[in-house]
Amino acid sequence: MALLQLAGLHKTYGTQPAVRNISLELQQGEILSLLGPSGCGKTTLLRMVAGLEVPDAGQVLFNGRDVTRTPVHQRRFGLMFQEFALFPHKSVFDNVAFGLSLQPLSTSAVRDRTMDMLDLVGMAAMASRNVADLSGGERQRVALARSLAPRPRLLMLDEPLGALDRALRERLLAEIRSILKAMDMTAIFVTHDQSEALGVADQIAVMHQGRLEQMDPPETLYLHPRSRFTAQFLGFRNLLRGTVDSRGQIATVLGRFPPPPGEARPGDPVTLVLRPEGARLASSRPDDESSAGPLPAIGGLVVGRLFTGQTYRVKLESRDHTELTFDLPNGKPPPMVGQSIALTLDPGSLVVIKENH
């Protein structure tokens, strides 16, 4: 049995549905990321799980028990927000111990638990420091320790890294996942940043206009987006509208492409996704031929070229003025801006999305 089950949750404000009939399950020890743009309903969904909002319809079940209308304090769930909400006049130790002091615990038990949590997040040496003197990353660790100290049955994090700069977010992301896994903590991590979701989650639920677009492990979501919105939100730029022809190939403005595995049938309108890492400079070498025949190829004019270290990010414009962007291996420099380019595509990097999804 799943630890957390959401069954048909629906919430409307005025005449505008914020969450539309969402159902999902989360197992013990899993980290779920709710991913989507601002206004997609992810925070409203989180607030219904927490008990801060009551759904108009549907149920929240925890360990098989209906907690839809259980008061917040009786759910024993933890919450951590972007603002951290730490007490600026208290020390690091006192911030973490605050919630524990409200429980029926001895002074020594509170002290031991507080220091255990500070040690877990690497802040034990700063226990006596004033929170106002800490950096943003250090405050984030203190907030996490405070959220974990009462041993919540479920931890919910709403954009916890949003106030930090990108370099610090990337460094702390792996630390958060490691800490949650060390505690076997079941967690919901809300973010609008796809790189955060891919880096921290076991499951990612992509939301759009209050609906659940797709929920899958990060690798499956990246390799097999099931809607045009999901592909675009994950950062894929190379999306071509096409139709499945009588031979099962995908007919587009750039030509025909071999069909990846899928359920599309002749006549179906589809979107063809060309993943950016799936191209390389065309050559006449024998290994540019696969066992199934020539590799799919595209060409055009280089209109953008950026060396990123590991790759060359190349933007090309085809004869019909379609712009595509690819990350090419840095072994051989691609043509310069203004020059022609020819690329071959790995058939495994093509994804077909049925338009009627």
N, C-alpha and C positions, 0 to 999 in steps of 0.2 A: 504494500500500500504506500502511495506517495505521502510524504510528510505534509506538504501543502497542496491543496487543490482549490482552484478557482473555477466555479461552475456558472457560466452564463452571466458574469457580472456586467451590469449596465448602470450608467449614471448620466443623468441629464441635468444641465443647469439652464433654467428657462426653457427655451425651445431647442437648445443646442446640445446634442448628445456629446458627452466628453469621453465616455467609455462605452463601447458597443458590443455587448454579448461576448465577453472574453472568457475563455476557458483554457486552463493550462495546469500542469502538475510539476512539482519540484520535489526531488528526492532528498533524503537526509545527507548533509554534507555538500550538496551542490550549490554553486553560485550561479544565479540567474541574472542576466543583465537585461533590463528594459531599455531598449535603444530606439530613439526616434527624435524628430525635431521638436522644438518648443511648440506646445499646444497640441501634441498628438495624444495626450491622455495618460502618459506614463506616470506622472506624479499623482494624478487622481487615482489611478489604479493602486499605487503604493499606499496612498492614504486610506483606501478602503481595506487593504490588507491590515494596515496598522490599527484600524478602528477609528480613525479621525474623520472618516466619511462613512455614511451608511448607504449602501447601494440601493437603487430603485428596484432592482431585480437581481437574482442570482445569490450564490452562497460562497462564503469563505470557510473552507474546512481545514482544520489543522489536526494531524494525527487521527483523522477519521471523525473528529468532533466539529459540529457546526459552531463557529465563533463569529458569525456574521454580525450579531448584535451584542457580542461580549464587550464590556467596557475596555478601554485601552489598557488600563493598569492591570487588568486581570489576564490579558493575553501573554504577558511576559515576553514581549517582543522588544528588540532594541532599535533605536532610531539614531542615525547620524546624518547631519545636514551639512550643506556647503559652508555655512557660516561657523560651524563647530560649536557655537553657543557655550564657550568656556567662561568660567568666572575670572575676569581679569585681575581681581584683587586677591585671588587664592593661589597657592603654590600648585605645582604640577601634581604633587601627592594628594593634596586636598581636593583638586578637581576630580581625580580618578576615584578617590574614596567617597565622594559625596553621595553617590547613589547607593553604595554599600552601607553607609551609615544609617540609611532609612530601613535597612533590613534587620531582622533579629539576629545579629552577629556580634560576637565579642570583639573588643578592641583589637586583640591580637589577630583574630581572623580577618578583620578588615585590613589591618596592616599587611598581613602576609599576602592576601589576595591582591591588594593594590600594588605591592612590589612585584608580584608575579606578572601582573599585566604590564607594568612599566618595563620590566625586563624583557618581556615578549616583544615589545615594540621598540626596544633599544633606547629607552629613556630613563632607566633606573638611576643613572648617574646624575640626572637632572631633577630628581624628585623634589628637592628643596627650592628649585628655581621658581621665580614668579612667571606666570604664564605670559604676562605682558612683555617679558624680555625674550621670548622665544621667536624663532623664525616661523614662516608659514608652514614649512614641512614638519617642524617639531610640534607645532600646535596640532597639526593633522594627526600625528602619532598619539598625542595625548587624548584627543577626541576619540580616536579609535579604541585606545585602552579603556577610557571611561565607558564607552558603549559595550565593550566586551566584559567588563568587570562583573556585572550582575548575572553573568551566564544566561543571556537571552536564549530563548528557544529558536528565535529567528532574528537575524540582524538585517535591517534595511538601511541602505546608504543612498541618499538623494544628492546626486552630483557632488560627491565628497571632495573631488579634486578640482572643481570648477574655479576656485579662487586662486589657484596656483599657476605659475608659469609652466610652459610646456615641458621644459627640461626636467623640472622637479616632478611634474605629473608622471612622466615616463619612468622616473626612478622609483617613485613611491608605488606605482601600480603593481609591480612585481612583488614588492614588500607586502602590500595588502593581501594579495592572493596567497602568498606564503603563510602569512599569519592566520588567515581564515582557514586554510587547509590544515595547519598545525593543530587547530582547535576543533576540527571537524564541524565547523560552523556552517549552517545553512544560511544563505544570504541572498538578498535582492539588491542589485546595484543599478541605480538609475543613471543614465548618461545620454547625452546627445552626440558623443564622440565615438565613432566606430572603432578607432584604434584602442580606446579604453575598453570597450566591450569585448573586442577580440582578445585583448591581453589578459583580462581578469576572469572571464566567465567560462563556465562549463556548458551553459545553454544561453542562447541569445534570443530574446523575443523582440522582433522588430515591429514597432507600432506606427500607424499612420491614420490620422483622422479618427482616432478612437478605436480603430480596429487592429487586431493582431494579424499582421501581414504574413509572418513566417516565424517559426520557432525551431531552432536546430542548434547542434553544437557549432562552435566557431568555424571549424574546417568545412563542414557541410554547407553552412550558410555562405561562405566565401566561394566555394567551388560550384554550388548549385543554388543560386538565388532563384526564387520561384515567382517573382513579380518584377516588373520594370522599376517600381518604386524602390524595392529592396536593393536591386542592383545599383541604382543611382545613389542611394543613400550610403552604400558601402564604398562609394567612390569610383565606380566604373563609369568611364566617359564614353567608351566605344560601344554604343548601342545602335544597331541598325534594324529598321523595320523590314520585314520580309514575309514571304509566303512559301509554304512547302509545295514544291512542284510535284508532278506525277511520278518522278523518279525518287522522291523523298529528299531531294536536295533543297537548300534554303536559297531562294532567289531574292537578291537585294540589289540596290543601285550600284553596288561594287562588284556584282557578279554572283555566281553560284558557289555555295559553300557546302562541304559534306555535312550530313546531319549527325550531330552528337547523339548519344543515347537519349531517348525521351519518348514521349507519347504523342508527339505532333504527327498529324496525318495530312495527306495531300489536300491542298486547299486551305489549310489552317493559317490564319495570320499569326505571325510570331515576332518576337524581338530576338535578334542575334547579338549576344554579348561577346566581344573580343577582349579577353582579359589582357591587361597591359604587359604582363610578363611573357606572353605566349608568342612573341615575334622575334625574328632575327634577320639579319641582312641576308638577302638572297645571294646565292652563288651557284656555280655550275658543278659543285662537288657532288659525287654520287650519293652521299648521305642526305642530300636534299630530296631524295626520293624515298617514300615509305613503301612498305610492302603492299599497300593498297593503291599506290600510284603517286602522282605528283602531289606535293603539299599545296594547300591553298595559298594563294599569293595575292598581295595588293601592292599598289604603287602610287606615287604622287610626288608632290613637291614639299621639301622640308621648309616649314614655316616657323619652327621653333626647335631649339636644340640646347639642352642643359646637361652638363656633366655633374652627377650627384655623388660621385665616388665609386659606388658599386655598379652604377648603370649610367647610360646616356638616356635621358628623357627626351624623346623626339616627337614633335608634333608634325604631322603631314597633312596636306590637303590634296584630296583626290581630284580627278578631272571634273567631277560633278560638284566640287566645292565642299564635300564632306570632310570634316576635320576629325582626325583620330590621333590618339596619343599612346605611345608604347615606351616601355622601359627595356632598352636593349643592353645585352651584356657589354662590359667595357673592354673586351678583348680587342675589338677592331673599331676604330672611330667611325661613326656614320658620316654621311655627306654633310656638308655645311648648309646653313640656311640659304635658300634660293636654288639649291641643286636638287636633282631628281633622286628618288630613293625607291628601291624595290625590296619588299619584305616577304618572307614566307612565314606561315602561321602553323603552330602546333595544333593539330586537330583536337587534341585534348584540352586546349585552352578555350574552345568555343562552347558557349552555353546557349541553349534555346529556351526561351520563355514563351509560353502560350499567351497570346494577347487577351484571351477571355478569362484569364486567372482572376 
